[in-house]
Amino acid sequence: MKFYSPYLSITIIVIQLILLLIGHLQYLEWVEEMEKQNPELIGLISPSRTYGTLSIFVILIGFYEMTTKPTWIKIIIRIFLVCIVLGATFSGLIPIDGFYDGVYNTAWFSATIALFLLIIRFGKYIKNRETDKHKKASR
């Protein structure tokens, strides 16, 4: 499997992981503050955060972009990755109800498609490797 100019995707993935770490640290500070103010409510706080899964989605889409040959679709995927990261980061500034949820659901759907296409691409790669081994063995 060959990677085609993966630098932008790697940069976007690293930025998303940094944002994940920052979001998690802010969440831990908030929980610590809530423990001091209302210790009886700590059991009711759900630790479910979407930053981690959004990072997984960005990694999947970025990995698919890395394995795509340079064409117009690669440019669209790059723009899409940047829009996902920026949209999730600055969703609080955009006055649309549920904007973050829309970005998250779009990333989820795109990551599912990217995973499916990666599985197909990996299957073809394995099949080609096995065929090449059989051709070399028959010589």
C-alpha positions as a printed NumPy array, in Angstrom:
array([[  0.   ,   0.   ,   0.   ],
       [  1.466,   3.292,  -1.067],
       [  1.044,   6.686,   0.602],
       [  0.692,   9.741,  -1.619],
       [  1.912,  13.01 ,  -0.004],
       [  0.549,  12.376,   3.496],
       [  1.926,  15.549,   5.104],
       [ -1.311,  17.544,   5.25 ],
       [ -3.292,  14.61 ,   6.615],
       [ -0.66 ,  13.892,   9.254],
       [ -0.707,  17.561,  10.267],
       [ -4.511,  17.581,  10.535],
       [ -4.491,  14.354,  12.571],
       [ -1.869,  15.753,  14.967],
       [ -3.857,  18.989,  15.356],
       [ -7.011,  16.985,  16.107],
       [ -5.164,  14.908,  18.703],
       [ -3.846,  18.089,  20.35 ],
       [ -7.389,  19.477,  20.427],
       [ -8.543,  16.183,  21.953],
       [ -5.965,  16.513,  24.713],
       [ -6.902,  20.155,  25.379],
       [-10.612,  19.28 ,  25.507],
       [ -9.973,  16.41 ,  27.88 ],
       [ -7.881,  18.564,  30.202],
       [-10.623,  21.214,  30.26 ],
       [-13.155,  18.521,  31.061],
       [-11.024,  17.234,  33.958],
       [-10.702,  20.776,  35.339],
       [-14.471,  21.214,  35.098],
       [-15.11 ,  17.928,  36.928],
       [-12.629,  18.911,  39.653],
       [-14.396,  22.241,  40.062],
       [-17.774,  20.493,  40.221],
       [-16.444,  18.129,  42.911],
       [-15.606,  21.131,  45.077],
       [-18.937,  22.874,  44.516],
       [-21.41 ,  19.965,  44.451],
       [-19.868,  16.62 ,  45.448],
       [-23.276,  14.896,  45.414],
       [-23.712,  15.63 ,  41.687],
       [-20.485,  13.921,  40.593],
       [-22.26 ,  10.575,  40.214],
       [-24.678,  12.152,  37.749],
       [-22.01 ,  13.56 ,  35.405],
       [-21.635,  11.471,  32.289],
       [-18.013,  11.216,  31.129],
       [-19.21 ,  10.605,  27.583],
       [-17.397,  13.052,  25.31 ],
       [-17.348,  13.099,  21.535],
       [-13.8  ,  14.444,  21.164],
       [-12.281,  10.964,  21.199],
       [-14.562,   9.491,  18.59 ],
       [-14.246,  12.591,  16.425],
       [-10.473,  12.06 ,  16.497],
       [-10.936,   8.461,  15.393],
       [-13.104,   9.66 ,  12.517],
       [-10.481,  12.227,  11.485],
       [ -7.775,   9.529,  11.619],
       [ -9.82 ,   7.191,   9.397],
       [-10.613,   9.889,   6.846],
       [ -6.992,  11.111,   6.944],
       [ -5.635,   7.609,   6.412],
       [ -7.947,   7.157,   3.436],
       [ -6.745,  10.5  ,   2.051],
       [ -3.133,   9.379,   2.432],
       [ -3.764,   6.262,   0.351],
       [ -5.619,   8.132,  -2.418],
       [ -3.73 ,   9.053,  -5.577],
       [ -3.427,  12.788,  -6.333],
       [ -6.699,  13.633,  -8.096],
       [ -9.543,  16.082,  -7.581],
       [-11.104,  13.745,  -4.979],
       [ -7.957,  14.009,  -2.842],
       [ -8.303,  17.797,  -2.822],
       [-11.959,  17.503,  -1.794],
       [-11.083,  15.09 ,   1.027],
       [ -8.396,  17.493,   2.28 ],
       [-10.817,  20.418,   2.292],
       [-13.366,  18.214,   4.041],
       [-10.86 ,  17.232,   6.754],
       [ -9.983,  20.865,   7.414],
       [-13.7  ,  21.763,   7.565],
       [-14.359,  18.97 ,  10.086],
       [-11.555,  20.072,  12.41 ],
       [-12.366,  23.785,  12.132],
       [-16.112,  23.198,  12.368],
       [-15.768,  21.101,  15.515],
       [-13.307,  23.524,  17.091],
       [-15.253,  26.719,  16.395],
       [-18.775,  25.285,  16.631],
       [-19.482,  27.433,  19.688],
       [-18.954,  30.603,  17.649],
       [-21.425,  29.648,  14.919],
       [-25.002,  30.619,  15.838],
       [-26.658,  27.475,  14.492],
       [-28.362,  25.09 ,  16.905],
       [-26.759,  21.661,  16.768],
       [-23.893,  22.733,  14.488],
       [-21.384,  20.567,  16.356],
       [-23.746,  17.603,  16.117],
       [-24.008,  18.151,  12.375],
       [-20.23 ,  18.244,  11.996],
       [-19.92 ,  15.14 ,  14.193],
       [-22.56 ,  13.201,  12.246],
       [-21.014,  14.198,   8.929],
       [-17.597,  13.045,  10.152],
       [-19.138,   9.787,  11.395],
       [-20.778,   9.077,   8.034],
       [-17.622,   9.984,   6.094],
       [-15.429,   7.849,   8.35 ],
       [-17.759,   4.88 ,   7.835],
       [-17.485,   5.258,   4.069],
       [-13.691,   5.746,   4.32 ],
       [-13.384,   2.591,   6.45 ],
       [-15.409,   0.606,   3.933],
       [-13.264,   1.895,   1.047],
       [-10.06 ,   1.192,   3.001],
       [-11.167,  -2.397,   3.611],
       [-11.808,  -2.829,  -0.112],
       [ -8.462,  -1.222,  -0.993],
       [ -6.61 ,  -3.371,   1.558],
       [ -8.328,  -6.502,   0.241],
       [ -7.212,  -5.678,  -3.31 ],
       [ -3.678,  -5.023,  -2.034],
       [ -3.542,  -8.418,  -0.294],
       [ -4.956, -10.148,  -3.363],
       [ -2.369,  -8.481,  -5.633],
       [  0.459,  -9.458,  -3.268],
       [ -0.665, -13.083,  -3.278],
       [ -0.938, -13.102,  -7.082],
       [  2.56 , -11.604,  -7.365],
       [  3.953, -14.289,  -5.046],
       [  2.36 , -17.023,  -7.155],
       [  3.752, -15.489, -10.352],
       [  7.264, -15.326,  -8.875],
       [  7.023, -18.895,  -7.573],
       [  5.95 , -20.234, -10.976],
       [  8.991, -18.708, -12.731]])
